[in-house]
Amino acid sequence: MRIYAIGDIHGYRAELERAHRLIAADRARVGDDGAQVVHLGDLCDRGPDTRGVIDFLLAGAARGEPWITLKGNHDRLMSYFLEDEPRIDPYMLVGWSWFNDGVGGIETLASYGVAVAKKERLYQLHERARDAVPETHKAFLAALPSSYETDELLFVHAGIRPGVPLDEQTETDLLWIRTEFHDDKRDHGKLVIHGHTPVKTVTHYGNRLNIDTGAGYGRPISVVVIEGHKVWRLTEAGRERVKPAKPFKRPKPAKPAN
């Protein structure tokens, strides 16, 4: 089974379009036009064109493209603020909000033509933002799933809480977790493909694959293709194999007692 995955986007529509061109070129080389494409979330924030990113994804859905788009923590920040009564994500640091420097809410609203005034009341900004963001965008963000899985792969934005079945994972962990997931070396039953924590290059750790290469900080978006247990990064020159950093073998089942 072949499947493509695109890392964190962060409001860079041009980079998202480039990633899809790489996929189109790979499809042409292998004669495939039906494999699914999974976007790992963080559609918004920091970059200049969150509105364009969501327009692009909505247009693809309307055409019937085989695309799956997952929710990232930044997408939840945006969606929470645009509800009837604005919410602050409980995972945020005390005193922080979507509008702190570096988080990205200011840049996201700017892509909808909404400038955040220094001494504006939150309720006033909320009203202007809800008027500016199309209902289709609000509904799209609110309905994003937090995971997608196949027989051998699990796609999430941030990771999973090790040892917890998928149907018992909290959305907050799937969108925000870092250390507990990154430090766990056990086999999770499926290869976990995630983003959320930027790395210099697509990195395969054996039990997980991180494809967030820092688009939120102006670096290129990464895209991979997975076939069975093999992973390739897509480049302008074609496929580049991504192997586990260390040999990883699933543990052998215990022998039955005599």
C-alpha positions as CSV (number, residue, x, y, z in Angstrom):
1,M,0.0,0.0,0.0
2,R,1.3,3.4,-0.9
3,I,0.5,6.6,1.1
4,Y,1.9,10.1,1.1
5,A,2.2,12.4,4.1
6,I,2.9,16.1,4.4
7,G,4.3,17.7,7.5
8,D,3.3,20.9,9.3
9,I,2.2,23.7,7.0
10,H,1.9,26.8,9.2
11,G,0.3,29.2,6.7
12,Y,2.7,28.7,3.8
13,R,0.4,28.0,0.9
14,A,3.2,28.2,-1.7
15,E,5.1,25.5,0.2
16,L,2.0,23.3,0.4
17,E,1.5,23.6,-3.4
18,R,5.2,22.7,-3.9
19,A,4.7,19.5,-1.7
20,H,1.7,18.5,-3.9
21,R,3.7,19.1,-7.0
22,L,6.3,16.6,-5.7
23,I,3.5,14.1,-5.0
24,A,2.1,14.6,-8.5
25,A,5.6,14.0,-10.0
26,D,6.0,10.8,-8.0
27,R,2.6,9.6,-9.0
28,A,3.6,10.1,-12.6
29,R,6.8,8.1,-12.2
30,V,5.1,5.1,-10.5
31,G,1.7,5.3,-12.4
32,D,-0.4,6.0,-9.3
33,D,-3.2,8.5,-9.2
34,G,-5.2,7.2,-6.2
35,A,-3.0,6.9,-3.2
36,Q,-4.1,8.9,-0.2
37,V,-2.3,12.1,1.0
38,V,-2.3,12.7,4.8
39,H,-1.7,16.3,6.0
40,L,-0.4,16.1,9.6
41,G,-2.0,19.4,10.8
42,D,-0.9,22.8,11.9
43,L,-2.4,24.4,8.8
44,C,-2.3,27.8,10.4
45,D,-0.2,30.3,12.3
46,R,3.2,32.0,11.8
47,G,3.1,32.0,8.0
48,P,1.5,34.7,5.9
49,D,-1.4,32.7,4.2
50,T,-3.4,30.6,6.5
51,R,-6.5,31.6,4.6
52,G,-4.9,30.4,1.3
53,V,-3.9,27.1,2.9
54,I,-7.4,26.3,4.0
55,D,-8.9,27.5,0.6
56,F,-6.4,25.1,-1.1
57,L,-7.5,22.2,1.1
58,L,-11.2,22.9,0.7
59,A,-10.8,23.1,-3.1
60,G,-9.1,19.7,-3.1
61,A,-11.9,18.2,-1.0
62,A,-14.5,19.7,-3.4
63,R,-12.7,18.0,-6.3
64,G,-12.8,14.7,-4.5
65,E,-9.0,14.5,-4.0
66,P,-8.0,11.5,-1.8
67,W,-6.7,13.8,0.9
68,I,-7.0,13.5,4.7
69,T,-6.3,16.5,6.9
70,L,-5.6,16.1,10.6
71,K,-5.9,18.6,13.3
72,G,-2.8,20.2,14.9
73,N,-2.5,22.1,18.1
74,H,-2.4,25.4,16.2
75,D,-5.6,24.5,14.4
76,R,-7.3,23.9,17.7
77,L,-6.1,27.2,19.0
78,M,-7.7,28.9,16.0
79,S,-10.9,26.9,16.2
80,Y,-11.3,27.5,19.9
81,F,-11.0,31.3,19.4
82,L,-13.6,31.3,16.7
83,E,-16.3,29.5,18.7
84,D,-19.3,31.5,19.9
85,E,-17.5,32.1,23.1
86,P,-13.7,32.1,22.6
87,R,-11.7,29.5,24.5
88,I,-8.0,29.3,25.4
89,D,-6.5,25.9,25.0
90,P,-5.9,24.4,28.5
91,Y,-2.4,23.2,27.4
92,M,-1.2,26.7,27.0
93,L,1.1,28.2,29.6
94,V,-0.6,30.3,32.2
95,G,-1.0,33.9,30.9
96,W,-0.4,32.8,27.2
97,S,-2.9,32.9,24.4
98,W,-3.1,32.5,20.6
99,F,-1.9,36.1,20.3
100,N,1.4,35.8,22.1
101,D,4.5,36.5,20.0
102,G,5.6,33.4,18.2
103,V,2.3,31.5,18.6
104,G,0.8,32.8,15.4
105,G,-2.7,34.1,15.9
106,I,-1.8,37.6,14.8
107,E,-0.4,36.4,11.5
108,T,-3.3,34.1,10.9
109,L,-5.9,36.8,11.4
110,A,-3.9,39.1,9.2
111,S,-4.4,36.6,6.3
112,Y,-8.2,37.3,6.7
113,G,-7.7,41.1,6.8
114,V,-8.0,41.4,10.6
115,A,-5.3,43.5,12.3
116,V,-4.9,43.0,16.1
117,A,-4.8,46.3,17.9
118,K,-2.5,46.6,20.9
119,K,-5.2,47.8,23.4
120,E,-8.2,46.1,21.8
121,R,-10.7,44.3,24.0
122,L,-10.8,40.5,23.4
123,Y,-14.6,40.6,22.7
124,Q,-14.1,43.2,20.0
125,L,-11.4,41.2,18.3
126,H,-13.5,38.1,18.5
127,E,-16.4,39.7,16.8
128,R,-14.2,41.1,14.0
129,A,-12.5,37.7,13.5
130,R,-15.7,35.7,13.4
131,D,-17.1,38.2,10.8
132,A,-13.9,37.8,8.7
133,V,-13.3,34.1,8.7
134,P,-15.7,32.3,6.4
135,E,-18.2,29.8,7.9
136,T,-16.7,27.1,5.7
137,H,-13.3,27.6,7.3
138,K,-14.7,27.5,10.8
139,A,-16.6,24.3,10.1
140,F,-13.6,22.7,8.4
141,L,-11.3,23.4,11.4
142,A,-13.9,22.2,13.9
143,A,-14.4,18.9,12.1
144,L,-10.8,17.9,11.6
145,P,-10.0,14.4,12.9
146,S,-7.1,14.0,15.3
147,S,-5.8,10.7,13.9
148,Y,-5.8,8.4,10.9
149,E,-4.6,4.8,10.7
150,T,-4.0,1.9,8.3
151,D,-3.1,-1.7,9.2
152,E,0.5,-0.8,9.7
153,L,0.6,3.0,10.1
154,L,-0.8,5.6,12.5
155,F,-0.8,9.3,11.6
156,V,-1.2,11.9,14.3
157,H,0.0,15.5,14.7
158,A,2.1,15.3,17.8
159,G,2.3,11.7,18.9
160,I,0.6,9.3,21.3
161,R,0.8,8.5,25.0
162,P,2.7,5.3,25.0
163,G,0.9,2.2,26.3
164,V,-2.6,3.8,25.8
165,P,-4.9,2.3,23.2
166,L,-5.7,4.7,20.3
167,D,-9.4,4.8,21.2
168,E,-8.4,5.9,24.7
169,Q,-6.0,8.6,23.7
170,T,-7.0,12.2,24.6
171,E,-7.1,14.8,21.8
172,T,-4.7,17.0,23.9
173,D,-2.0,14.3,23.8
174,L,-2.5,13.6,20.1
175,L,-2.1,17.4,19.4
176,W,0.5,18.4,22.0
177,I,2.5,15.5,23.5
178,R,6.3,15.6,23.2
179,T,8.8,14.2,25.7
180,E,6.8,11.2,26.9
181,F,6.3,10.0,23.4
182,H,9.8,10.9,22.0
183,D,11.6,9.2,24.9
184,D,9.7,5.9,24.5
185,K,11.6,3.4,22.4
186,R,9.0,0.6,22.5
187,D,7.2,-0.7,19.5
188,H,3.8,1.0,19.3
189,G,2.3,-1.7,17.2
190,K,2.3,0.6,14.2
191,L,4.8,3.1,12.8
192,V,3.6,6.5,14.1
193,I,4.0,9.3,11.5
194,H,3.9,12.7,13.2
195,G,5.1,16.3,13.1
196,H,4.7,19.0,15.8
197,T,8.4,19.1,16.9
198,P,10.7,20.4,14.2
199,V,13.8,18.4,13.2
200,K,16.4,19.3,10.7
201,T,15.4,16.6,8.3
202,V,12.8,13.8,8.1
203,T,13.9,11.4,10.8
204,H,13.0,7.7,11.2
205,Y,13.4,6.5,14.8
206,G,12.3,3.0,14.2
207,N,9.0,3.2,16.0
208,R,8.1,6.7,14.8
209,L,8.7,9.0,11.8
210,N,9.0,12.8,12.3
211,I,8.3,14.8,9.2
212,D,8.0,18.3,10.7
213,T,11.1,20.1,9.3
214,G,10.2,23.6,10.5
215,A,7.9,25.2,8.0
216,G,6.6,27.4,11.0
217,Y,10.1,28.9,11.0
218,G,10.4,29.5,7.3
219,R,12.0,26.2,6.3
220,P,10.7,23.9,3.6
221,I,7.7,21.6,4.1
222,S,8.6,17.9,3.9
223,V,6.6,15.2,2.2
224,V,7.2,11.5,2.3
225,V,5.9,8.4,0.5
226,I,5.5,5.2,2.4
227,E,5.2,1.7,0.9
228,G,4.9,-1.1,3.3
229,H,7.7,-0.6,5.8
230,K,9.8,1.6,3.5
231,V,9.9,5.4,3.6
232,W,11.2,7.9,1.1
233,R,11.4,11.7,1.2
234,L,10.3,13.3,-2.0
235,T,12.7,15.9,-3.5
236,E,12.9,17.7,-6.8
237,A,15.3,15.0,-8.0
238,G,12.9,12.2,-7.0
239,R,12.8,9.8,-4.0
240,E,15.4,9.8,-1.2
241,R,15.3,6.7,1.1
242,V,14.8,7.4,4.8
243,K,16.0,4.5,7.0
244,P,15.7,4.1,10.7
245,A,18.4,5.9,12.6
246,K,19.1,2.5,14.4
247,P,18.2,-1.0,13.3
248,F,14.7,-1.7,14.7
249,K,13.3,-5.1,15.0
250,R,9.9,-6.0,16.4
251,P,10.3,-8.3,19.4
252,K,9.8,-12.0,18.8
253,P,6.7,-13.5,20.4
254,A,7.5,-15.4,23.6
255,K,7.7,-19.1,23.2
256,P,4.9,-21.1,24.8
257,A,5.7,-22.7,28.1
258,N,6.1,-26.5,28.0
